[in-house]
Amino acid sequence: MVADGNFKQDHLAMKYDNDDVSLSDGLGYMVSRKEFSRYIDSAPSQTNQSTTSTCHEHRAVLQQNRAQGHLDVTGIGAVACGRHGCFYPNSVVNFRKGEGQRYINYAFVNAINHIPRSLDVLILYDVMCQYWLNFMSRLTDVTEFLSLPDGMNIKTGIGLFHVHGHRKECFARYAPTFIVGAGMIDGEILETLWNPLNHIAPSARAMVWYHRQEYIDKHMGDSNWLKCIGIVQALYKKWKGAVEQVSIAEADFKALCESVGEASTSEWTTLEKELQSQRASDVTVMDKFDIVDRDAPGQADMTNLWIRKEHEGSAGSPTGSAAWIARGLSISERQFLLAKDVRKAGHNAAVDVQNAIYDRRTKLQQEIDDFYRDSTVYLPPFDDDALLRPELVDGWENIATPLEARRASSMDSGAEEDFDEEEDEGDDEGNEQHATRAPEHLDFDDMITIDNALPAEKQKLPLPSSHGATKCAGRLQHIAAVELSLRKGQANDALHSLRLAIGQKSFTYHKRIRKATTNSSLNYSKRLRSHKDAQMLQLSIDQFAKIYMHARKAMVVLGASEANLSTFQILKKEHLGVSTAVIDPNARGQRNEALPWIWQVHHASSDDPTWLRELYRVNWLRAKSRRDRWVEEVELLSSELGWTKNYYHYQAEMWRVRAHNAAATTPNLAFYARKQMVTWSILESRADAAVSLVARHVAIVSLQH
């Protein structure tokens, strides 16, 4: 069964409703108003309780206590069959505020009590990772109203569409793909049922209470009736697709078993049985179905590694060189940040902005000067005594002198990648020397060149990569190896920041911009602010992308191997987009198909045998789950066709007996009963034809094997 809320079905508060009369309160799909009101008044509210989320900030959790003064009902919550989409009777509740847990408790328990106690139950809910944590304890507070049948086995999950909006670990723990007995369901069938029901929302909003209740009951009953008479065609169509998919899943799983060997297959089969048996008591055991993230080492990790090597005497480079290079990389990143702020300010910036940038340039220039002075300790002397005169490489111009004249050099003249720095106009214009504080009468363009020098954010640092590939492979080989390691760490840090920024931008679009666009109640300033936040995140994304590409260019100069360059690929604009997660990530040929390469490099090296074995294990477990769910789906669909035929036969027989009993006394009733008997008999014949086709297919497959 699946639960969900619908906030289109709100209801205006009535000023006078004393004359309202109920004809079928609680006898349809919506619960009894009086009984439900008593329950809500008795059930503890989450208003004063901690609602700290252990997952992402889901709307159903954050807005569970949100009320609207002009409404006495803010929406409805319903429970439906997860396989066929039929509403459960007496399990549709009204929300007084948001989608609070006490409302869904009432709906779920009422629905469960309509199921035979001998059956297992799978319940799917958008925020099950939060909802189920204290479910049983909440029921103990309202035993007068709610109780579960003894001995009933309840499994929990999250629909495949919503589970991708949760934390990474929620997928293996709650996706129906990994739940034994679930078959191939997506758990989102209520979303399709809301659409036709929403057409009546404007009419029902202003009705009196019981008129609205019976109006919704009528439409839900009609929805269930359409499901009842059309279920045979739907089941048979699904069965044909499932038969095709189960053969594909079986072939894929068999090929994977052959590749990993009998020993691993036997070991992982035992592991999978143990995990599934333990899932009911501890859902975290399902984390074995996913790869444990091993973050690639960042710049701080690589710096610490080389510092230890220097103390041990195994680095091959002067002591302190790792810390010195790390300092240079930090300075270069601050250069990027300053350059971004300069471009953002523009040429006609306000005086206070000009002064702030001038102060930052002064401080950064002092750090660069100190870095140049310290470079003589770590860089070996060259034959031409031009210690800090890097050669032309990748479009970088020569630097004339170690300290002063280098400022007149040009920086990176533009590289081939998408994310290189753009040159500001007016960089080569000379001006008179200025004081420490920029005079207010100067144009902002004059501030970027002082003493015919480049501004601090455009000056090149005397790192090994600045001396060119030839010297990095020769006299700078040992210290170049240090910079190469730190550049890898810098690239990993930049990619990590990129992933976080892209994820935050996606969250902003989903939770704020999309909501602001569709919700007319939000004013213009809120919509504008949401777009502004997204633009700021895009600036951060571009900045991290430039830092990454700068690190990669240095890695090329430093002689990075082809394997490293295949891991740290050229970054393009299209790699920074966010695609919607595939509904079923286990479908054949679609594993991570939509994800750019930057989402694939957050783990340890693929050359690690332990990591490769873990990767095979996870793929094997998921392939087996996919195969098992398709096998279950075929069995369930075949059985459901038989059950449907039996139900149609039962109805036809029931109306035949009624027609026979009423023939002598009430001819009109007998005529109606015979009409019903014919209707159910026709439906039975259609179901019988489908069952025969399924049986014939099973017989053919049995002969082939």
N, C-alpha and C positions, 0 to 999 in steps of 0.2 A: 504494500500500500504506500501511497505517496501523499504528502501533505504540502500545502502551499497557501499563501495569502493573496488576496485580490483586493486592492485598495481603490478600484473603480466602483465597487459595490458599496458606496457609502450611503448614509441616510440622514436627511435633515431632521433636526430635533423638532418635535411637534409641540406647539404651545398648549394645545388641549388634545388629549387622546383618551379621555375617560369613556367615550362612547365606542371605542374600538372593540370589536367582537371577533374572537377567534373561532374558526370552524374546525381547524385541524392542527392545533398547536402541538408541535413535537411528534406528529404522526407521519411526517414526510422526511425530507432530507435535512431541513434545519431543525436545530434542537429546540426544546421547549423553552419559551421565554422566561417563565417564572422559575423553573428548576435551574436554568442556567444562571439567572440573576442571583439566586441563593448561593450557588457555587462560587461565583465571582466575588461576592461579598465576603465569603468565608475563606477563599484561597489567599495565601500570602502574596502580596505584590512584590515585584522586584524593584520598586521605586527606591527603597532605602537600602537595597542590597548591592554589593559590589558586582558590577557587570564587566569586570576586566576580562577582555577577550584573550584567550590563548591562541587564537588564530588571527585572521585579518579582520578589519573593521567591517563586518557585514551589517547591512542596513536592518535586517530583522533583529539583530542584537542591540544595535545602538538606538533604534527608534521604538523600542517595545513599550515605552511609557509616554510616547508623544500623543497628546490629545489635541482636538480642534473644537473650539467652543461652540460653533454653530452646528456641529454634528453630534448625534447620539450614537452613531455607528460610523467608524472610520473605514471599515472594510469587512470582508468575510474570510474565514479560513475553512478549507474543505479537505477531506480525505477521499481519495479515489483509488481504484484498483490500478496498480502500476503496470499491469500487462494489457488491460483492455480499456481502461479509461472510464469505468462506471463509477458514479458517485456512491459512496457508502451511505445507507439511510441513517438518519439521526446523528450525523457527524459533521454538519456544517454550522459553524459558530459565527457570531458577530463580534467584531473587535470594538471595544469601547475606546481603546487608545491605539497603540501600535500592535505589532505582531508578537504579543507577549507569550511567554512559555505556558502560562496557566490556561490560555485559550486553546493552544495546540494540544495540551494535555487532555483536555476534555474531548476534543475531536478524535484524537488517537484512541483513547480508551473506549469511547463509545463504538468506534469502528471495529476495534479488536474484539469486543464482546459480541459482535455479529458473526464471528468466525468460529467454526467448530474447534473445540479445545485440543483436539488431537493433531492439528496442523501447526507447522512452524510458520512464523510470521517474519517477513522482511519489510521494515518500514524505512522509507527514504524521505529525507527532509534537507532543505538547502543548508541549514546550519547544524547538522547533526553532531558535528564535533564539539559544539558548545551545548546543544540542547540535551544530549543524553548524559552529560556529566553528573547531574543531580536529579535525573528523572524519577528514580525510585523514591528518593527522599522527599520529593515534592508530593508524591502520591500519599505518603504517610500522613501528611497534614490535612488531607481531604478524604479520608477513608469513608466518610458518610456519603460521598457523592461518586467517588471513583475507586475501582478495584479491578485488578487484572486476574484472569483465570489462573488457577494454580497449575504449575508444571508446563506452562506454555513457553516454548523456546522462541525468543525474539532476537532477530538480527537487525543491525542498523547499517545505513549507508547514505551516500549523498549522490544526487543525480550527476551524470557525466558532464553536463554543461556547467553546473555550478561548482563542481569540485575543482575545476581549473582556476577558479578565483580564490581558492583556499591556499594555505601554505603547502609547500611541496610534499610533506609527509602525509597530508590528508588523502592524497590520491591512492596510495597503496592501502591505506587503512579503511577507506570508505567507498571507493569506486566499486560499482556493482560487478565490474570485470573480475574482481578477486573474491567475490562472495559465492560460496558453494550453494547451488540451487537457484541462483538468481536468473539463469539464462542470459540472453542478450537483450536486456532492457536498458533504457537510458535514464529512467527515473524522472523524466521531465514531461510526462503526458498531461499533467494538469495545465501546463502552459498552453497547450492546444485547446483545452476545454474552456479556458477563460475567454478566448476571443469571441465565440458566438454568444456567450453569456453577457459580455460587456455591451452588446447591442441593446440590452434591456435596461442598462444602468441608468440612463437619463430618465426613463419612465418610472423606475422603481424608487428613485431618490426621494421624490416628494410624496410618495404614497403613505398612507397610515401604516402602522407597524405590521399588523397581521395581514393586510392586503399585500404588502411587499413580501412577507414571508411566504405566503401561499403562491404568489407570482413566481418567486424564485424556485420553489418546490416544483411547480408545474414545468418549468423549463428544464430543470435538472432531470425530472422524470422523463421528459421527451428525449433528452440526450441519451439516457440509459436505454430507452426503448429502441432508438435507432441503432445503438450498439448491439442490442439483442438480436435484431432481425438481420443485421449486416455482418455478424461476427464470422459466419462460415467463409464468406469470400475473403475477409481480411486474414483469417487464420491460414487459409490455404495459400494465399499469396505469400505470406510470411514463411510458411513451411517450405515452399519451393526455393525461396532465397536462402533459407537456413541450410537446406540440403546441399546447395552449391557451396556455401561458405564453410561448412563443416569439412568438406573434402579438401578445400584449400588450407584450412587451419591444420588439419591432420597431416597433410603433406609437408607443410612448413615445420611442424613439430617433429616429425619423423626425421627430416633432414638435419635438424638441429641436434637431435639425439645421436645421430650417426657421427656428427662432427665433434661432439664432446666426449664420446666413448661410453661404454657400458658402466664403468666405475662411477663416473660423475653422474650419469643418469640415475643409477641406483641410489647414490648419496642424496641427490637433490629430490628424488621422489619421496624418500623418507622425510627429508626436511620439510617438504611442502605439506605432507600429511600432519606433521607435528605442528606447524604454524597454523594450519586451518583448525586443528583441534583446540589450540590455545587462544584463538581469536575471540571466542565468546567471553573469556575472562580478562583478556588483556589485548586490546586492539593494536598496541604498539609493536607486537611481535611481527605484524605485517610489514614493518619497515624493511625486512629482509627482501621484500619484493622490489626494492629500489636501491640504487647505488648510493653509498654514503659519500657525500661530497668531500673531496679533499682539495681545499683551495690551493691553487698554485702559489709558490712562495713570492711574496712581494719584495719591494725594495728594502724594507727594514730587515726582512729575513735574510736576504742575500748579503746585506752589509754586515749583519751579525756573524754570518758564516765566514766571511773573509777576514773579519777582525780576529776570530778565533784562529784561523789559519796563520795570520801574521804573528800572533803570540806563540804559536807552535813552531814557527819558522818554516812552514811548508807552503807559504803563499807564493814565494818567488818574486814578490814586489816589496817595496819599502814599507816599513811599519807606519801605519797611519794613512796609507794611500786609499784604503777603502772608505774611511770616514771623509777624506778629502774629496773623493769623487762623489760620494753621497751628498756632500755639501754643494758641489757643483750642480748636481741634478736638481736639488731643492731650489737653488738660485734660478736655474733655467725655467722651472715651473712658475716661479714668481714673476719671471719675465713675461711668460705667456699671460698670466693674470693681469699684469699691468698693461700689456699691449691691448688686451681685450677692453679694459676700462678706458684706455685712451681713445680707442675707436668708438666706444659707446658715447663718450663725452662729446666727440666731434670738435670741429675747429672753432666753434663759437660758444664754448662752454662758459658757464658762469665763473666769476672770479674765485669763489670759494672752491669750486671743483678744480680749477687750474692750480690753485695753491696746494690742494691735497695731493694732486698728481705730482706736482713739483717736489713735495716733501718725500713722497714714495720713491721718486727717481733718485733723489739725493741719497737716501738710505740704501737703496739697491746698488747705487754706484759705489758706495763705500764697501759693500760686501764683495762686489766684483773686483775692486782694486785689491782687497785683502786676499781674495782667491788667487789672483794673478801672482801676488808676491809669494804665496805659499807654494805655487806650482813649481818653483825652482828646486824645492826639496824632493819632489816626487818624479819630475820628468827629467830624463837624462839629457845632458848637453848634446847639441848637434855639431857637425863638423863646421858648418858655416856660422856658428855662434848665434844663430837666430833661434833662440830657444822657443820663442812663442810666435813663430811665423808659419802658421798652417798653410799647406799647399791648397790649390784649387781642387775641390772635390764636391761632387753633387751640387754644383752651382754656388758653392761658398767661395767668396773672394779671399785673396790673401790678406793677412793682417800685417801691417807694416812694422810695428814695434811692440814690445812687450806690454806697455802700460798705457801710454798716452796716445800714440798715433793709431793704435788699433781702433779707436773710437771713430776715426774717419773712414774705416772700412765699411763696405756694405755687407749686410747680413745675407741670409738665405735669399737668393734672387728668384725664388719660386720653384717649387718642386713639382713633380708630376702627379702627386697624390691630391686627393680632393680637399685635404684639411690642412694645407700649409698656410703660414701666416701671410696676410696681405700687406703689402707695403703702403704706408701712408704717404700722401703727396707732400712735397716740401721737405723731405728728409735731407737733401743736399744743400739747402739754403743756409748760408752763414749769417751769424748775428753777433753782436757785441756781447761781451761777458756780462752776465746778470748777477744780481745779488742772490743771497740764499733764498729770499722770499721773492716770488715773481712779481714785478711791478704791475699794477693794475692796468697801465696804459698799453701794455704789450698785447699783440695779437697772439692767440693760443698757438698758432703755427710757429711763432718764434721760439716757443719754449722747447720744441723738440730738438733743436740743434744749438749747442753751446760750444764755442771754440771750434767750430767746424767738426764737431764730433757727433757720432750717433747717440741717441738717447739710450739710457741704461737697458731698456727692454729689448733693444735691437743689437746689442753687442754680443759677440761670440766668446764663449769661454774656452780656456786652453785645456780642454779635456783631450785624452788620446784620440778620440774620434774626430777631433778638429784637425789633426795632423795628416789625415788621409790614410787610405788603405795600405799604401806601401810601407810607411813607417809603423803602422799598427802591426803589420806582419813581421817587422824587423826589430828595431831597437826598442819599440814600445810594446813588445809582445806580452810581457808579463803584466804590466799595468793595464794594457788593453783588455786582457782576460778579466781583470777585476771590473772594468767598466762594462764589459759585455754582460757579465752576470748581473750587475746592478741595473743595466738597461732592461734586461729581461724582467727583473722585479718591478721596474718602473712601468713596463708595458702591462704586466699582470695587474698592477694597482689601477692603471688607467682603464683597463677592460672591466675590472670589478666595479669601478665607479660608473662606467658607462652602463653596465647592466642595471645598477641601482637607479640611475637617473632615468633610463628608458622605462623601467618598471614603474617609477613614480609618475612619469608622464602618462603612461597608460592608465594608472590608477586615477590621475586627475581627470583625464578625458572620460573615464567610465563613471566615476562617482560624482563629479562636479559639473563638467561641461555638458555631458549628455543630459544630466538631470536638469541643469539650468536651461537647456534648450527646450526640453519637453514640458517643463513646469512653468506655466505662465504666471504663477503667483510670485516667482522670484523677480526682484526688480532688476533694472538694467545694470546697475552698478555691480551686483553680484555676478551677473553673467560676464560682464567685462573683466572683473577681477579674476574669474576662473581662467579666461583666455590669457590674461596677463601672466598668471602663474605658469601656464603651459609654455608661454614664450620664454620665461626665465629658465625653465628646465631645459628648453631646447638650446639656450645659450650655454648652459653647463655641459650638455651633451657634446656640442661642437667643441668646447674647450678641452674636454677629456679626449676627444677624438684627435685633436691637434697634438696633445701631449703624447698620445700613443704613437702617432705617425712620426713625430720627432724622435722618439725612442727607437722606432723600427729603422729609420734611416741611419741612425748611429750604429745599430746592430749590423747593418749591411756593411758599413765602413769598417767595423771592427772584425769582420770576417765570420759572421754567424753562419752556421752550417745550413744546408738546404732543409734539413729536418726542422731546425728552429724556425726558419723563414716560412715553412709550410704550416707551422703552428701559429706563428704571428704573421697573419696574412695582411695584404694591403687592405686598408679599411675604405669602404666606399659608402656613399650616402644611403644606398638601399639596404646596407647592413644594419642601419640604425632604426629601422621601422619595427613596429610591434604588430605581430599577426595574432589573430584569435586562435587559441589552442584548438587543435583538432578534437572533435567531440569524442572520437574513439582513437586514442593514440596508439592502440595496439593493432589497428587494422593493417592488413598486409601492405607493405611498401610505403607506409605513411609515418613511420616512427621518426619524429623530429624533422619531418620533411619541410615544414614551414619556418624552422628556426634558423637564423643566420649563424655563421660560424662562431661569432663572438660568444654564443651561449654554449659552445661545446668545449671551451678551453679552460673551464674553471676547475677541472679535476687534475689529478696527478698525471705524470707522463704515461702514455699508452704503452710504453715499452716495459712498464713494470709488470712482471708476471702475475703478481698478486692482484693488481688492478684488472688485468685482462681476464683472470679467472672469475673475479667478481662480476665483470661485465657479462661473461658467458652465463654465469649463474642467474643473474637477473633476467637476461633475455630468455633463458630456458624456462624459468618460473612464469614469466609473462606469456610465453608461447603456449605453455601447458594450460594456463588459466584461460587463454583465448580458445584453445581447442575444447576444453571442458565445458565452457559456457555455450559454445555452439552445439556440442553434443546434447547438453541439457535443453537447449532451445528446441532442437528437433524433437526430442522426447516429449517436452511440454506441449508443443504445438500439435503433435499427433494425439496426445491424450486429450487435449482441449477439444479437438474436433470430435472425438468419441464422446466426451462429456456433453458437448453441445447437442449431439444427436440424441443422446439419452434424455436430455432435458426437454427437447422438442417432443420426443415420444411420450414422455410423462405428461406434458401439457395436452397433447392430442388425446391421450387416453382419459385424462381427467374430464375434458369437455365432452368426450363421447359418452362417458357414464352420466354426466349431468344432462346431456340431451336425452338419453334413454329414460332417466328418472322423471324428467319434466314433460315428456311427450304426452302423457295422459291427462295431466292436470293443468299445466301452464304452457300452451303451445308457443306463445311468444318467447318465453325463456328457452324453450327447446330449440326454436329457430335460431336464436342468438348463439346458443351453445354449439349447434351444428356448424354455424359460420366460423366460430372460433376453432372448432375441431379441424375444419378444412384448412384454415390458415396455418395451424401448427403442423398439420400433416404435410403441407407443401414445404414448409421449412425443414421438416424432418427428412424429406426426400432429397433435398439439396445437400443437407449434411451427410446423408448416407452416400451420395455420389462422391463427395470429397473424401470420406473415410475409405471408400473402395479404392480410389486412386492412390491414396497413401499406402494402403495394404498391398496393392499391386507393386508399387515401387519397392517396398520393403522385401517382398518376395523375390523380385528380380535381383536386388542387391545381395540377398542371401545366396542365390544360385551362383552369382559371380564369384563369391568368396568360398 
